[in-house]
Amino acid sequence: MTPRAKEISSFHGDKPANKPIRIYAGLNSAEDIDTRVKLILEEMKRVGAFERSLLILVIPTGTGWIDYAAVDPVEVMHLGDTAIVGMQYSYLMSPLALLVEPGTAPESATVLVNTVYDYWHQLPVESRPRLYLHGVSLGSYGSENALSPLNMIDDPINGALWSGPTFRNPIWKRLTRNRDHGSPAWLPRIGDGRTVRFTTQENALDMPGSSWSRMRLIFLQYASDPITFFGVASAFRPPDWMTEERAPDVLKSLRWHPLITMLQLAVDMLICTDVAEGFGHVFAAEHYIDAWVSLTDPEDWDMKDTERLKDLFRKASLNG
């Protein structure tokens, strides 16, 4: 399903394009995490992943799935001059894996990110690729845990895009809890937005008067996503996303009930991928496109290009 170089070139007015690099190691690739990561690193060297302009380490969902709506657009956006790397760590659906084996995703992500980072860190700054992390659902949970500012403080990665963060994500929880006064729980604002920004179906990443810092972190989340907004405390008190300004995709008629609301959210976690694109836990390519543009600053790119790319993937979605 990888976009072909010819298709990418056509979108850019026949500019020369590369065939995107994708590397993936499943659980059957090797017996343990360390060996799988070694296989991945050697394959990255072999195929020239470190010679591309963008390198993205993707932590999959619990089942090992990587969302094509997230990765296809960034490959087209950057003329295929990309390398996307992923590694499976489980067969379980994300909600189940989060409960049954919560340490597996962070462990797998940490080994992968640290190993690749250590190699990337030794490369000449002027010629190495920009390095980003990505994860959706449980993949964002693992990816967050792998981001260690202490290990990277002198030479940080370029950024991360986390979509559908789980209610257990450590960075997400801390930021949401300490958000600026007046910003809702479903769309937190963090200071001047230099390092961290949140967005939803409506692009909220453009912040006039604020410029990005060296490392950029973006959270793409929908207020109608129970995997993000589940909470045991909702059994005893209304969650902030119900008592504050309501998001457009949350019914105004929804009311809090002791215990019942928590049970509703728990059931919703099992079915939130069986909804229309752009709601619940199903993320639309057009929302990823806004995030990737803000995160990666593609060259010779403007709003018209963004809208053309969105149209391209809307049509692809309609055509299955």
N, C-alpha and C positions, 0 to 999 in steps of 0.2 A: 504493500500500500504506500510505499515511499514515493513522494512526488518525483517524477523523472526530470532530468536536467533540461530536456527539451520543453517540457511544460512550464518549468520555472522560468526559462529564458523567454518564452512567449509572453508570460505575464509582465516581464520587464522590458518589453519592446525589443526582444531578440538580443538582449545583452548576453554575453557568454555566461553560462551557469555551470556549477559543479553538480555532480550526483551526490546528494547528502549521504553522509556516513552514519550508519546505525549499528551499534554493537549491543548485543544482549546475551546474558548468560542465565539459563534456566537452572532450576534446582538439580537437574540431572547432569549438568555440565561438569560438576565435581562434587566430592563428598562433603566438603565443608566450605564455610564462607571465605576463609583465607585463600584457599586454592582457587575458588571461583574468581576472586578479585585478582589474583596473579594472572589467571588466564585473560581476564579483561584487559589488564594493563599491557600485557604483551601484544594482544590483538590491537589495542589502540596505537601502539608504536608501529606495528606492522603495516597498518592501513593508512597511517598518516593523520590520525585524529588530532594530534598536537600541532599539526600544520594548518589546520583550519582556523578561521577567524573567531568562531564561537564554539565552545565546548560546554555541553549541558549534561550534567549528571542527574538522571531521572530515577527517583525511588518509586517503584511501581505501587499499585494498590496491593491488598492482601493476596489476591489471586495471581499476581504477577502481571496484571494488565497495565499498559501505558496508553493513555487517552490520545487517540489520533487527533482529536480536536485541539489538543494542546501543542503537539509537536509538528504537525504538518504546516501550520501557518508560519512558524518561525523559520522553517527551512525555505519556504517560498520567499519570505520577506528578505532573507539574507543571501539570495542567489545560490542556495545550496551549499554555501561555504560554512557548513556546520558539521559537528559530530555530536551525536546523541547517544548516551551510554546508559544502559539499565541492567539491573540484576535482580532476579527473583529471590524471594526469601520465604514464601509461604504458598499454600494452595487455598487458604481459607478466605472467605469474604471479609472485607475490612472490619465491619462491626464485630464479627466473631473472632477474628484474629486479635483485635484490640483487647478483647476480654480473656481469650484463652492463652495467647502467647504475646503479651504486650512488649516484651523485651526483644523480640526477634527483629522487628523492623529497625529500631534504633541501632542494634548491634550490627546488622548487615550494612545499613547506611553509613555508620561511622567508619567501618573498615574500608568501604569503597571510597568514601569522600577523603579520608585521611591518606590513603595510599595514592590516589590520583593527585591530590593536592601536593603531597610531598614531592612527587615527580615534577609536576607543573611549576612548583615554587623554585626549582633549580634551573628552569629554562630562562633564557634571556628575556627580560621584560618586554623589549621592543618587538620580539618576534613570536612570542607565545600567544595562544588564543585567550580571549576573555572567558572566564570560567563562571558558570552559573549552576545553581541547584534548582531542581523542580520536583514537586511531588503533589499528588492529589490524594485526598482522603488519608488513609493510613500511611501512604507514601510521604505526605507532608509531615506527619508525626515523626516518622523515621528521619526525614531530611532535617527537620528542626533540631532534633537531638544530635545530629552529626555536625551541626554548625558550631564550632568552638572558637569564639573570639580570642581566647587565650592562645590557641595554636596559630591563629592567623592574624594577630594584632598588628604585626609589622608588615604584612603583605596579604591583605584580605582578598577574598574572592570578589568578583564583580557584583554578585547579587543572587537573589533567589525569588522564584515565583511559586507560591504555595496556594493551591486551590482546594476548596472544601476542607479546611483544617478541621481535625476532630476536636471534640470538646476536651480532650486530654492534652492537646498540643501545649508544651510548656511556654514557648515564646508567645503564642497566640493568647493564652490565658492571661499572662502577665500584662501584655499590652492592652488587652480588652478591659481588664480590671483597672488599669491606671490611665485610661484614655482621658483626653481633655474634657473638661466639664462642658456639658451641652451637646456633645457628640453621642449619637445613639450606639447601643451595643452592637448593632448589625453593621454600622459604618463608623468605627472609631477614628478619631483624629489624634495623631501623636505629635505634639509640638508643632514645629514648622514643616514637618513632613520631609526633612532632609534625608532620613535613612529609611523610614517605614511609612508605607501608605496602604490603605485599604480601598477596595473597590467592589462594586456589585454589578448588576445588569446595566446600570447607568454609570458610565465612565466617571470616576471621581478622582482620577490620578493627576489631572492638571490642576496645579495649585499656584495661582498667580503670586509672584513675589517670593516664591520658594524655589531653590535649586537643589538638585540631588547631591548627596555626598558621594564619596568614592564607592561605597557599597550600598546597593539599593535592595530593599526587601519589599515585596508586594504580596498582599493577601487578596485573593479573589474568592468571595464568598457570597452565598445567597441566604437571605434571612429565612427562606422557606426550607432550609437544609437542616434536618434534625440531627445529622451526624455532627454538625458544627454546634448547634444550639441545644442539644440535650443536656440535662443537668439533673442530678439526683435531688438537688435542693428545690427543684420545681414541684416536688411532692409536698413541700411545706410552705412555699411562698411563690408569688408570681415572679418569673424571670424578668430581667430588665427589658428584654426585647418585646415583652408584652405590655409593660407599664409605661415605657417611654414612647417617643414618636414611632408609629408603626411603619414598617417597610412596605412598599407597594405590593410585594408578593405575599404578604401575610394578611389574612382576612380581618377586617375590622370587627366582625362578629365573633371572632375567637375569644373565648373567656377562660380565665384560670379556674381550676377546681382542684382542691387538695387531692393528692395522689393520682387522680384521674389524668391530669395533664402530663405527669411524668410517664404514665403508662401509654398514653397516646403517642408521645414522642418516641418511646422505646419501640412501639409497633411501627411507627413511621420510618424508623431507621432501616427496617427490613424491606420496605417497599419504595424508598425514596429515589431509587434509580429507575423506577417504572413510571416516570412522569415526563412531561414535555421538556424538550431541550430548553435550558435557560431557567429552570426551576429545580427545587429540591437539590439532588446531588448529581444533576446532569448538566455539565458545563458546556456552554456554546462557544464555538470557535471564534465568533465575533468578539466575545468578551475577553478571550485569551489574546486576541490580536491587539486590543487596546493595551493590555498589560505588557505584552512583549515589546510593543513600540516604546512605551515609557521606560521599560527596563533596559533595552538594548540599543536604543538610538540608532536605527538603521540609517546608512548613508543615503543621501539623495532621496529622502522620503518625506512626503507631506500628507496632509489630511486626505487629499484625493486618492493617494495610494492606499491609505488605510481603508477607505470606503470601497475601493475596487477589490481589495483583498477580502473584505467582509462579504461583498456580493458573490465572489467566487466560491467561498465556503458555504454561504447560504444555499446556493444552487447545488453544491455537492451534497449538502445535507438533504435537500428535497429529493435528489436523485438516488438517495440511499448510499 
